[in-house]
């Protein structure tokens, strides 16, 4: 499945679900102590009419300040989607689903 980024007289530009997932995964991974939660439902990205909204489920390292990590994830994901997909990001909703032991 793919999502339309641009549609006009010159043609259509689409992005696959796999590419969207990779953009978001790398943005989350760039935040120390955070990762996308493993499992069936961990990420949802909606793209429509030049706007984006993401819903993420995270695993965060135990001992980290959850609001700080979550805010950093929101900022990095919004920036990555805006830059790479040329969309206005309306929201990045984050749920912390797991805490991971320090290694």
Phi, psi and omega in degrees: 000147179223163180242143180279127175264315182222136175220124181195194182298332181274355180127193184236141173246125180241157174231136182282160175301321180298319179292318177299316179300317181293321177301311182292316180303314181292324178296317179296316182297339179284352178262120181299127177091005181233149171205158173294139179292141176281148178136185187291312184244101181231348187203136172220131178232126176251131175235127177201132175050044176076014180234152180226151175216135181236146175232120187236145170244126188246157163248131183236142180297134178301137180097345177281153178279110189302314178298324180292314180296316181298317179296320178296320177297314180303315181295314183292320180292315179299317180297315181296316179295318180296315182291312189275333182250356179053052179235161172271123182269115181283320182197150169233103181270130185238134172237127175274113184259336184219151167244135181254144176292146176294144181259000000 
